[in-house]
């Protein structure tokens, strides 16, 4: 009976010792995902602005060709 109690205590201690590393890993993954998502949104915005700028250039060039 005492060995089971001792084993349970050791098991709990091992779990408690590993818990900070696990939490740090999860936190790091969440932060990395958020950072990647923000970067992707910024790149998409830049692509949209570039496309709008290219569209304006086409209008200007087209109107200049008509003159």
C-alpha positions as a printed NumPy array, in Angstrom:
array([[  0.   ,   0.   ,   0.   ],
       [  2.755,   2.463,   0.863],
       [  4.541,   1.837,  -2.451],
       [  1.436,   2.86 ,  -4.357],
       [  1.195,   6.016,  -2.321],
       [  4.876,   6.713,  -2.936],
       [  4.478,   6.011,  -6.662],
       [  1.535,   8.381,  -6.837],
       [  3.539,  11.109,  -5.121],
       [  6.469,  10.602,  -7.48 ],
       [  4.099,  10.687, -10.459],
       [  2.576,  13.965,  -9.274],
       [  6.022,  15.473,  -8.714],
       [  7.149,  14.489, -12.208],
       [  4.007,  15.968, -13.741],
       [  4.453,  19.189, -11.77 ],
       [  8.089,  19.39 , -12.814],
       [  7.202,  18.981, -16.511],
       [  4.237,  21.363, -16.439],
       [  6.18 ,  24.653, -16.835],
       [  7.98 ,  23.341, -19.92 ],
       [  4.703,  22.22 , -21.441],
       [  3.032,  25.555, -20.735],
       [  5.985,  27.451, -22.182],
       [  5.804,  25.359, -25.35 ],
       [  2.086,  26.008, -25.747],
       [  2.528,  29.738, -25.103],
       [  5.357,  29.944, -27.621],
       [  3.277,  28.166, -30.274],
       [  0.339,  30.509, -29.726],
       [  2.581,  33.576, -29.944],
       [  4.276,  32.288, -33.098],
       [  0.903,  31.631, -34.709],
       [ -0.329,  35.135, -33.884],
       [  2.882,  36.67 , -35.222],
       [  2.652,  34.677, -38.454],
       [ -0.997,  35.661, -38.862],
       [ -0.177,  39.356, -38.415],
       [  2.67 ,  39.109, -40.902],
       [  0.428,  37.401, -43.467],
       [ -2.199,  40.117, -43.073],
       [  0.414,  42.839, -43.535],
       [  1.717,  41.159, -46.694],
       [ -1.816,  40.801, -48.037],
       [ -2.427,  44.5  , -47.383],
       [  0.766,  45.414, -49.227],
       [ -0.26 ,  43.259, -52.185],
       [ -3.658,  44.956, -52.248],
       [ -2.075,  48.422, -52.183],
       [  0.307,  47.42 , -54.963],
       [ -2.571,  46.12 , -57.073],
       [ -4.516,  49.341, -56.529],
       [ -1.46 ,  51.382, -57.468],
       [ -0.926,  49.323, -60.612],
       [ -4.565,  49.856, -61.536],
       [ -4.173,  53.602, -61.187],
       [ -1.061,  53.505, -63.359],
       [ -2.972,  51.634, -66.063],
       [ -5.701,  54.293, -66.023],
       [ -3.16 ,  57.094, -66.315],
       [ -1.272,  55.361, -69.128],
       [ -4.518,  54.497, -70.922],
       [ -5.79 ,  58.06 , -70.766],
       [ -2.433,  59.384, -71.956],
       [ -2.474,  57.016, -74.94 ],
       [ -5.909,  58.302, -75.979],
       [ -4.689,  61.901, -76.24 ]])
